[in-house]
Amino acid sequence: MTTPPSAAVPARRGFGLLDGCALLLMVLGALNWAAVGLLGHDFVALLFGGHTQLTRAVYLLIGLAGMYGLSFAFRCYHPF
């Protein structure tokens, strides 16, 4: 005999496109910072030029993805 799912447990939903893009940017940003710390190489600056507007835009997107990533914790954490 199986028990029906409890109504108190919220249904899990998968990641959307925005979630996946944010996660990808966060991982790439983390790998870039690891390269800066370990090797002294900034791959974003290497790929897009020193301190150009494009480099700043990439850093901004990675930072926004990190801030958006904070919402993962609040959406996925269910204390009860």
Gaussian input, Z-matrix of N, CA and C with variables (Angstrom, degrees):
# hf/3-21g

backbone

0 1
 N
 C     1     B1
 C     2     B2     1     A1
 N     3     B3     2     A2     1     D1
 C     4     B4     3     A3     2     D2
 C     5     B5     4     A4     3     D3
 N     6     B6     5     A5     4     D4
 C     7     B7     6     A6     5     D5
 C     8     B8     7     A7     6     D6
 N     9     B9     8     A8     7     D7
 C    10    B10     9     A9     8     D8
 C    11    B11    10    A10     9     D9
 N    12    B12    11    A11    10    D10
 C    13    B13    12    A12    11    D11
 C    14    B14    13    A13    12    D12
 N    15    B15    14    A14    13    D13
 C    16    B16    15    A15    14    D14
 C    17    B17    16    A16    15    D15
 N    18    B18    17    A17    16    D16
 C    19    B19    18    A18    17    D17
 C    20    B20    19    A19    18    D18
 N    21    B21    20    A20    19    D19
 C    22    B22    21    A21    20    D20
 C    23    B23    22    A22    21    D21
 N    24    B24    23    A23    22    D22
 C    25    B25    24    A24    23    D23
 C    26    B26    25    A25    24    D24
 N    27    B27    26    A26    25    D25
 C    28    B28    27    A27    26    D26
 C    29    B29    28    A28    27    D27
 N    30    B30    29    A29    28    D28
 C    31    B31    30    A30    29    D29
 C    32    B32    31    A31    30    D30
 N    33    B33    32    A32    31    D31
 C    34    B34    33    A33    32    D32
 C    35    B35    34    A34    33    D33
 N    36    B36    35    A35    34    D34
 C    37    B37    36    A36    35    D35
 C    38    B38    37    A37    36    D36
 N    39    B39    38    A38    37    D37
 C    40    B40    39    A39    38    D38
 C    41    B41    40    A40    39    D39
 N    42    B42    41    A41    40    D40
 C    43    B43    42    A42    41    D41
 C    44    B44    43    A43    42    D42
 N    45    B45    44    A44    43    D43
 C    46    B46    45    A45    44    D44
 C    47    B47    46    A46    45    D45
 N    48    B48    47    A47    46    D46
 C    49    B49    48    A48    47    D47
 C    50    B50    49    A49    48    D48
 N    51    B51    50    A50    49    D49
 C    52    B52    51    A51    50    D50
 C    53    B53    52    A52    51    D51
 N    54    B54    53    A53    52    D52
 C    55    B55    54    A54    53    D53
 C    56    B56    55    A55    54    D54
 N    57    B57    56    A56    55    D55
 C    58    B58    57    A57    56    D56
 C    59    B59    58    A58    57    D57
 N    60    B60    59    A59    58    D58
 C    61    B61    60    A60    59    D59
 C    62    B62    61    A61    60    D60
 N    63    B63    62    A62    61    D61
 C    64    B64    63    A63    62    D62
 C    65    B65    64    A64    63    D63
 N    66    B66    65    A65    64    D64
 C    67    B67    66    A66    65    D65
 C    68    B68    67    A67    66    D66
 N    69    B69    68    A68    67    D67
 C    70    B70    69    A69    68    D68
 C    71    B71    70    A70    69    D69
 N    72    B72    71    A71    70    D70
 C    73    B73    72    A72    71    D71
 C    74    B74    73    A73    72    D72
 N    75    B75    74    A74    73    D73
 C    76    B76    75    A75    74    D74
 C    77    B77    76    A76    75    D75
 N    78    B78    77    A77    76    D76
 C    79    B79    78    A78    77    D77
 C    80    B80    79    A79    78    D78
 N    81    B81    80    A80    79    D79
 C    82    B82    81    A81    80    D80
 C    83    B83    82    A82    81    D81
 N    84    B84    83    A83    82    D82
 C    85    B85    84    A84    83    D83
 C    86    B86    85    A85    84    D84
 N    87    B87    86    A86    85    D85
 C    88    B88    87    A87    86    D86
 C    89    B89    88    A88    87    D87
 N    90    B90    89    A89    88    D88
 C    91    B91    90    A90    89    D89
 C    92    B92    91    A91    90    D90
 N    93    B93    92    A92    91    D91
 C    94    B94    93    A93    92    D92
 C    95    B95    94    A94    93    D93
 N    96    B96    95    A95    94    D94
 C    97    B97    96    A96    95    D95
 C    98    B98    97    A97    96    D96
 N    99    B99    98    A98    97    D97
 C   100   B100    99    A99    98    D98
 C   101   B101   100   A100    99    D99
 N   102   B102   101   A101   100   D100
 C   103   B103   102   A102   101   D101
 C   104   B104   103   A103   102   D102
 N   105   B105   104   A104   103   D103
 C   106   B106   105   A105   104   D104
 C   107   B107   106   A106   105   D105
 N   108   B108   107   A107   106   D106
 C   109   B109   108   A108   107   D107
 C   110   B110   109   A109   108   D108
 N   111   B111   110   A110   109   D109
 C   112   B112   111   A111   110   D110
 C   113   B113   112   A112   111   D111
 N   114   B114   113   A113   112   D112
 C   115   B115   114   A114   113   D113
 C   116   B116   115   A115   114   D114
 N   117   B117   116   A116   115   D115
 C   118   B118   117   A117   116   D116
 C   119   B119   118   A118   117   D117
 N   120   B120   119   A119   118   D118
 C   121   B121   120   A120   119   D119
 C   122   B122   121   A121   120   D120
 N   123   B123   122   A122   121   D121
 C   124   B124   123   A123   122   D122
 C   125   B125   124   A124   123   D123
 N   126   B126   125   A125   124   D124
 C   127   B127   126   A126   125   D125
 C   128   B128   127   A127   126   D126
 N   129   B129   128   A128   127   D127
 C   130   B130   129   A129   128   D128
 C   131   B131   130   A130   129   D129
 N   132   B132   131   A131   130   D130
 C   133   B133   132   A132   131   D131
 C   134   B134   133   A133   132   D132
 N   135   B135   134   A134   133   D133
 C   136   B136   135   A135   134   D134
 C   137   B137   136   A136   135   D135
 N   138   B138   137   A137   136   D136
 C   139   B139   138   A138   137   D137
 C   140   B140   139   A139   138   D138
 N   141   B141   140   A140   139   D139
 C   142   B142   141   A141   140   D140
 C   143   B143   142   A142   141   D141
 N   144   B144   143   A143   142   D142
 C   145   B145   144   A144   143   D143
 C   146   B146   145   A145   144   D144
 N   147   B147   146   A146   145   D145
 C   148   B148   147   A147   146   D146
 C   149   B149   148   A148   147   D147
 N   150   B150   149   A149   148   D148
 C   151   B151   150   A150   149   D149
 C   152   B152   151   A151   150   D150
 N   153   B153   152   A152   151   D151
 C   154   B154   153   A153   152   D152
 C   155   B155   154   A154   153   D153
 N   156   B156   155   A155   154   D154
 C   157   B157   156   A156   155   D155
 C   158   B158   157   A157   156   D156
 N   159   B159   158   A158   157   D157
 C   160   B160   159   A159   158   D158
 C   161   B161   160   A160   159   D159
 N   162   B162   161   A161   160   D160
 C   163   B163   162   A162   161   D161
 C   164   B164   163   A163   162   D162
 N   165   B165   164   A164   163   D163
 C   166   B166   165   A165   164   D164
 C   167   B167   166   A166   165   D165
 N   168   B168   167   A167   166   D166
 C   169   B169   168   A168   167   D167
 C   170   B170   169   A169   168   D168
 N   171   B171   170   A170   169   D169
 C   172   B172   171   A171   170   D170
 C   173   B173   172   A172   171   D171
 N   174   B174   173   A173   172   D172
 C   175   B175   174   A174   173   D173
 C   176   B176   175   A175   174   D174
 N   177   B177   176   A176   175   D175
 C   178   B178   177   A177   176   D176
 C   179   B179   178   A178   177   D177
 N   180   B180   179   A179   178   D178
 C   181   B181   180   A180   179   D179
 C   182   B182   181   A181   180   D180
 N   183   B183   182   A182   181   D181
 C   184   B184   183   A183   182   D182
 C   185   B185   184   A184   183   D183
 N   186   B186   185   A185   184   D184
 C   187   B187   186   A186   185   D185
 C   188   B188   187   A187   186   D186
 N   189   B189   188   A188   187   D187
 C   190   B190   189   A189   188   D188
 C   191   B191   190   A190   189   D189
 N   192   B192   191   A191   190   D190
 C   193   B193   192   A192   191   D191
 C   194   B194   193   A193   192   D192
 N   195   B195   194   A194   193   D193
 C   196   B196   195   A195   194   D194
 C   197   B197   196   A196   195   D195
 N   198   B198   197   A197   196   D196
 C   199   B199   198   A198   197   D197
 C   200   B200   199   A199   198   D198
 N   201   B201   200   A200   199   D199
 C   202   B202   201   A201   200   D200
 C   203   B203   202   A202   201   D201
 N   204   B204   203   A203   202   D202
 C   205   B205   204   A204   203   D203
 C   206   B206   205   A205   204   D204
 N   207   B207   206   A206   205   D205
 C   208   B208   207   A207   206   D206
 C   209   B209   208   A208   207   D207
 N   210   B210   209   A209   208   D208
 C   211   B211   210   A210   209   D209
 C   212   B212   211   A211   210   D210
 N   213   B213   212   A212   211   D211
 C   214   B214   213   A213   212   D212
 C   215   B215   214   A214   213   D213
 N   216   B216   215   A215   214   D214
 C   217   B217   216   A216   215   D215
 C   218   B218   217   A217   216   D216
 N   219   B219   218   A218   217   D217
 C   220   B220   219   A219   218   D218
 C   221   B221   220   A220   219   D219
 N   222   B222   221   A221   220   D220
 C   223   B223   222   A222   221   D221
 C   224   B224   223   A223   222   D222
 N   225   B225   224   A224   223   D223
 C   226   B226   225   A225   224   D224
 C   227   B227   226   A226   225   D225
 N   228   B228   227   A227   226   D226
 C   229   B229   228   A228   227   D227
 C   230   B230   229   A229   228   D228
 N   231   B231   230   A230   229   D229
 C   232   B232   231   A231   230   D230
 C   233   B233   232   A232   231   D231
 N   234   B234   233   A233   232   D232
 C   235   B235   234   A234   233   D233
 C   236   B236   235   A235   234   D234
 N   237   B237   236   A236   235   D235
 C   238   B238   237   A237   236   D236
 C   239   B239   238   A238   237   D237

   B1=1.4463
   B2=1.5298
   B3=1.3006
   B4=1.4610
   B5=1.5109
   B6=1.3045
   B7=1.4593
   B8=1.5176
   B9=1.3185
   B10=1.4712
   B11=1.5234
   B12=1.3144
   B13=1.4637
   B14=1.5194
   B15=1.2994
   B16=1.4589
   B17=1.5237
   B18=1.3060
   B19=1.4613
   B20=1.5203
   B21=1.3410
   B22=1.4599
   B23=1.5246
   B24=1.3324
   B25=1.4587
   B26=1.5200
   B27=1.3445
   B28=1.4597
   B29=1.5268
   B30=1.3146
   B31=1.4649
   B32=1.5263
   B33=1.3291
   B34=1.4613
   B35=1.5052
   B36=1.2949
   B37=1.4522
   B38=1.5136
   B39=1.2950
   B40=1.4536
   B41=1.5199
   B42=1.3154
   B43=1.4510
   B44=1.5202
   B45=1.3089
   B46=1.4508
   B47=1.5290
   B48=1.3057
   B49=1.4592
   B50=1.5292
   B51=1.3161
   B52=1.4593
   B53=1.5286
   B54=1.3203
   B55=1.4628
   B56=1.5290
   B57=1.3231
   B58=1.4596
   B59=1.5221
   B60=1.3301
   B61=1.4664
   B62=1.5290
   B63=1.3196
   B64=1.4601
   B65=1.5223
   B66=1.3187
   B67=1.4600
   B68=1.5199
   B69=1.3256
   B70=1.4627
   B71=1.5286
   B72=1.3266
   B73=1.4637
   B74=1.5232
   B75=1.3361
   B76=1.4662
   B77=1.5192
   B78=1.3269
   B79=1.4618
   B80=1.5277
   B81=1.3367
   B82=1.4675
   B83=1.5214
   B84=1.3152
   B85=1.4644
   B86=1.5211
   B87=1.3220
   B88=1.4678
   B89=1.5265
   B90=1.3322
   B91=1.4683
   B92=1.5276
   B93=1.3225
   B94=1.4619
   B95=1.5285
   B96=1.3352
   B97=1.4652
   B98=1.5210
   B99=1.3230
   B100=1.4619
   B101=1.5194
   B102=1.3251
   B103=1.4705
   B104=1.5195
   B105=1.3191
   B106=1.4734
   B107=1.5277
   B108=1.3130
   B109=1.4630
   B110=1.5176
   B111=1.3177
   B112=1.4668
   B113=1.5234
   B114=1.3267
   B115=1.4599
   B116=1.5246
   B117=1.3137
   B118=1.4581
   B119=1.5288
   B120=1.3325
   B121=1.4618
   B122=1.5187
   B123=1.3125
   B124=1.4614
   B125=1.5201
   B126=1.3276
   B127=1.4581
   B128=1.5238
   B129=1.3177
   B130=1.4641
   B131=1.5255
   B132=1.3293
   B133=1.4591
   B134=1.5212
   B135=1.3278
   B136=1.4578
   B137=1.5311
   B138=1.3323
   B139=1.4674
   B140=1.5254
   B141=1.3251
   B142=1.4556
   B143=1.5282
   B144=1.3042
   B145=1.4553
   B146=1.5153
   B147=1.3195
   B148=1.4640
   B149=1.5115
   B150=1.3204
   B151=1.4666
   B152=1.5120
   B153=1.3306
   B154=1.4572
   B155=1.5215
   B156=1.3178
   B157=1.4592
   B158=1.5272
   B159=1.3285
   B160=1.4646
   B161=1.5272
   B162=1.3233
   B163=1.4668
   B164=1.5232
   B165=1.3235
   B166=1.4627
   B167=1.5286
   B168=1.3315
   B169=1.4696
   B170=1.5301
   B171=1.3320
   B172=1.4672
   B173=1.5285
   B174=1.3422
   B175=1.4667
   B176=1.5234
   B177=1.3180
   B178=1.4620
   B179=1.5241
   B180=1.3355
   B181=1.4623
   B182=1.5288
   B183=1.3247
   B184=1.4678
   B185=1.5301
   B186=1.3249
   B187=1.4622
   B188=1.5123
   B189=1.3313
   B190=1.4665
   B191=1.5234
   B192=1.3285
   B193=1.4623
   B194=1.5228
   B195=1.3289
   B196=1.4648
   B197=1.5173
   B198=1.3236
   B199=1.4630
   B200=1.5206
   B201=1.3158
   B202=1.4593
   B203=1.5304
   B204=1.3207
   B205=1.4609
   B206=1.5244
   B207=1.3090
   B208=1.4651
   B209=1.5293
   B210=1.3233
   B211=1.4605
   B212=1.5252
   B213=1.3453
   B214=1.4630
   B215=1.5271
   B216=1.3129
   B217=1.4635
   B218=1.5235
   B219=1.3096
   B220=1.4608
   B221=1.5184
   B222=1.3300
   B223=1.4580
   B224=1.5221
   B225=1.3216
   B226=1.4594
   B227=1.5231
   B228=1.3183
   B229=1.4602
   B230=1.5144
   B231=1.3141
   B232=1.4656
   B233=1.5207
   B234=1.3357
   B235=1.4695
   B236=1.5298
   B237=1.3095
   B238=1.4683
   B239=1.4964
   A1=108.34
   A2=116.25
   A3=120.29
   A4=109.74
   A5=114.59
   A6=119.23
   A7=108.68
   A8=117.16
   A9=119.27
   A10=110.03
   A11=116.45
   A12=118.61
   A13=110.96
   A14=115.08
   A15=120.90
   A16=110.04
   A17=115.83
   A18=120.49
   A19=111.08
   A20=117.50
   A21=120.82
   A22=112.04
   A23=117.33
   A24=120.55
   A25=108.24
   A26=117.39
   A27=118.86
   A28=111.28
   A29=115.81
   A30=120.66
   A31=109.02
   A32=115.43
   A33=119.73
   A34=109.21
   A35=115.63
   A36=119.12
   A37=107.89
   A38=116.92
   A39=121.62
   A40=111.42
   A41=114.29
   A42=119.82
   A43=109.36
   A44=115.74
   A45=121.09
   A46=109.40
   A47=115.73
   A48=121.25
   A49=111.05
   A50=116.90
   A51=120.51
   A52=110.92
   A53=117.05
   A54=121.00
   A55=110.90
   A56=116.36
   A57=120.44
   A58=112.41
   A59=117.01
   A60=120.57
   A61=110.57
   A62=116.36
   A63=119.84
   A64=110.86
   A65=116.86
   A66=120.40
   A67=111.12
   A68=117.24
   A69=121.12
   A70=111.10
   A71=117.13
   A72=120.28
   A73=111.90
   A74=117.08
   A75=119.58
   A76=111.56
   A77=117.08
   A78=120.41
   A79=110.23
   A80=117.15
   A81=119.62
   A82=111.33
   A83=116.89
   A84=120.13
   A85=111.97
   A86=116.64
   A87=120.40
   A88=110.65
   A89=116.85
   A90=119.84
   A91=111.20
   A92=116.98
   A93=119.81
   A94=110.90
   A95=116.99
   A96=119.73
   A97=111.65
   A98=117.54
   A99=120.22
   A100=110.25
   A101=116.85
   A102=120.54
   A103=110.99
   A104=117.42
   A105=120.27
   A106=109.61
   A107=116.98
   A108=120.61
   A109=113.64
   A110=116.64
   A111=120.02
   A112=113.51
   A113=116.14
   A114=120.31
   A115=114.23
   A116=116.17
   A117=119.77
   A118=112.49
   A119=117.78
   A120=121.85
   A121=110.02
   A122=116.06
   A123=122.43
   A124=107.02
   A125=116.71
   A126=120.73
   A127=112.89
   A128=118.65
   A129=120.46
   A130=109.33
   A131=117.18
   A132=120.80
   A133=110.78
   A134=117.34
   A135=120.99
   A136=110.80
   A137=117.23
   A138=120.99
   A139=113.46
   A140=117.50
   A141=120.59
   A142=113.41
   A143=118.21
   A144=121.07
   A145=110.60
   A146=116.17
   A147=122.96
   A148=114.85
   A149=116.75
   A150=121.27
   A151=109.05
   A152=114.98
   A153=120.36
   A154=109.77
   A155=115.62
   A156=120.40
   A157=110.92
   A158=116.77
   A159=120.44
   A160=110.94
   A161=116.73
   A162=120.50
   A163=110.13
   A164=115.75
   A165=119.21
   A166=111.31
   A167=116.91
   A168=120.56
   A169=110.59
   A170=117.11
   A171=120.14
   A172=110.03
   A173=116.67
   A174=119.52
   A175=111.01
   A176=116.73
   A177=120.60
   A178=110.92
   A179=117.17
   A180=120.18
   A181=111.90
   A182=116.47
   A183=119.95
   A184=110.26
   A185=117.00
   A186=120.20
   A187=112.63
   A188=116.76
   A189=120.23
   A190=110.97
   A191=116.49
   A192=119.65
   A193=110.82
   A194=116.42
   A195=119.89
   A196=112.15
   A197=116.28
   A198=119.20
   A199=110.95
   A200=117.11
   A201=120.65
   A202=110.25
   A203=116.54
   A204=121.55
   A205=112.61
   A206=117.13
   A207=119.52
   A208=111.03
   A209=116.31
   A210=118.66
   A211=111.56
   A212=118.33
   A213=120.74
   A214=110.19
   A215=115.90
   A216=120.30
   A217=110.83
   A218=117.10
   A219=120.03
   A220=112.17
   A221=117.35
   A222=119.86
   A223=111.83
   A224=117.91
   A225=121.34
   A226=112.85
   A227=117.91
   A228=120.76
   A229=109.75
   A230=115.52
   A231=121.82
   A232=107.41
   A233=118.11
   A234=120.36
   A235=113.94
   A236=118.44
   A237=119.14
   A238=110.85
   D1=128.53
   D2=178.68
   D3=-101.49
   D4=150.26
   D5=179.34
   D6=-98.51
   D7=141.79
   D8=178.68
   D9=-69.37
   D10=152.65
   D11=178.66
   D12=-62.95
   D13=143.68
   D14=-178.62
   D15=-72.60
   D16=141.46
   D17=178.36
   D18=-72.99
   D19=-17.99
   D20=-178.27
   D21=-77.80
   D22=-20.19
   D23=-179.15
   D24=-89.77
   D25=119.15
   D26=-178.82
   D27=-68.93
   D28=147.45
   D29=178.66
   D30=-70.02
   D31=139.93
   D32=177.13
   D33=-81.32
   D34=137.77
   D35=175.53
   D36=-117.11
   D37=150.64
   D38=-179.32
   D39=-76.91
   D40=174.67
   D41=176.47
   D42=-73.44
   D43=141.37
   D44=173.65
   D45=-90.83
   D46=-177.42
   D47=-179.42
   D48=-62.88
   D49=-43.21
   D50=179.61
   D51=-63.57
   D52=-40.27
   D53=177.82
   D54=-62.32
   D55=-44.02
   D56=-179.86
   D57=-65.04
   D58=-41.91
   D59=178.30
   D60=-65.14
   D61=-42.17
   D62=179.13
   D63=-63.68
   D64=-42.46
   D65=178.68
   D66=-62.96
   D67=-42.50
   D68=178.21
   D69=-61.57
   D70=-45.28
   D71=178.79
   D72=-64.35
   D73=-37.78
   D74=178.29
   D75=-65.34
   D76=-40.82
   D77=178.94
   D78=-66.47
   D79=-44.35
   D80=178.19
   D81=-63.50
   D82=-39.06
   D83=177.07
   D84=-65.00
   D85=-40.22
   D86=178.07
   D87=-65.20
   D88=-41.64
   D89=177.82
   D90=-65.29
   D91=-37.25
   D92=177.53
   D93=-64.35
   D94=-43.45
   D95=178.53
   D96=-66.84
   D97=-33.56
   D98=175.08
   D99=-64.56
   D100=-39.85
   D101=177.68
   D102=-66.76
   D103=-37.41
   D104=177.16
   D105=-64.45
   D106=-44.61
   D107=-177.69
   D108=-70.50
   D109=-41.46
   D110=-175.61
   D111=-86.60
   D112=-40.49
   D113=-171.88
   D114=-111.01
   D115=-15.94
   D116=-177.18
   D117=77.20
   D118=18.71
   D119=-179.73
   D120=-114.27
   D121=129.11
   D122=176.05
   D123=-101.57
   D124=103.11
   D125=-174.59
   D126=-71.23
   D127=-28.33
   D128=176.55
   D129=-64.92
   D130=-46.30
   D131=178.36
   D132=-66.59
   D133=-34.48
   D134=178.60
   D135=-66.57
   D136=-41.39
   D137=-178.33
   D138=-75.17
   D139=-38.52
   D140=-171.83
   D141=-110.24
   D142=5.26
   D143=-179.63
   D144=98.42
   D145=161.88
   D146=-176.37
   D147=-46.37
   D148=-97.15
   D149=-179.71
   D150=-120.10
   D151=62.76
   D152=179.55
   D153=-89.89
   D154=171.05
   D155=177.31
   D156=-63.51
   D157=-35.01
   D158=179.07
   D159=-65.73
   D160=-41.35
   D161=177.88
   D162=-62.94
   D163=-43.30
   D164=178.48
   D165=-63.17
   D166=-37.18
   D167=178.58
   D168=-65.75
   D169=-39.41
   D170=178.08
   D171=-64.88
   D172=-44.97
   D173=176.93
   D174=-60.18
   D175=-39.55
   D176=179.09
   D177=-64.07
   D178=-43.98
   D179=178.25
   D180=-62.21
   D181=-40.57
   D182=178.36
   D183=-65.45
   D184=-40.94
   D185=177.66
   D186=-64.92
   D187=-41.86
   D188=177.23
   D189=-65.21
   D190=-37.64
   D191=177.14
   D192=-63.67
   D193=-38.47
   D194=177.15
   D195=-64.08
   D196=-41.25
   D197=177.85
   D198=-67.56
   D199=-39.72
   D200=175.91
   D201=-64.57
   D202=-34.39
   D203=179.39
   D204=-62.88
   D205=-24.51
   D206=175.48
   D207=-61.06
   D208=-28.92
   D209=179.90
   D210=-68.88
   D211=-21.72
   D212=176.48
   D213=-57.21
   D214=-43.52
   D215=-177.84
   D216=-62.65
   D217=-39.82
   D218=-177.74
   D219=-78.23
   D220=-28.38
   D221=178.65
   D222=-81.13
   D223=-29.52
   D224=-174.33
   D225=-98.00
   D226=-15.18
   D227=-176.35
   D228=-89.38
   D229=119.42
   D230=177.36
   D231=-126.31
   D232=100.89
   D233=-173.49
   D234=-69.37
   D235=-19.02
   D236=-175.76
   D237=-117.68

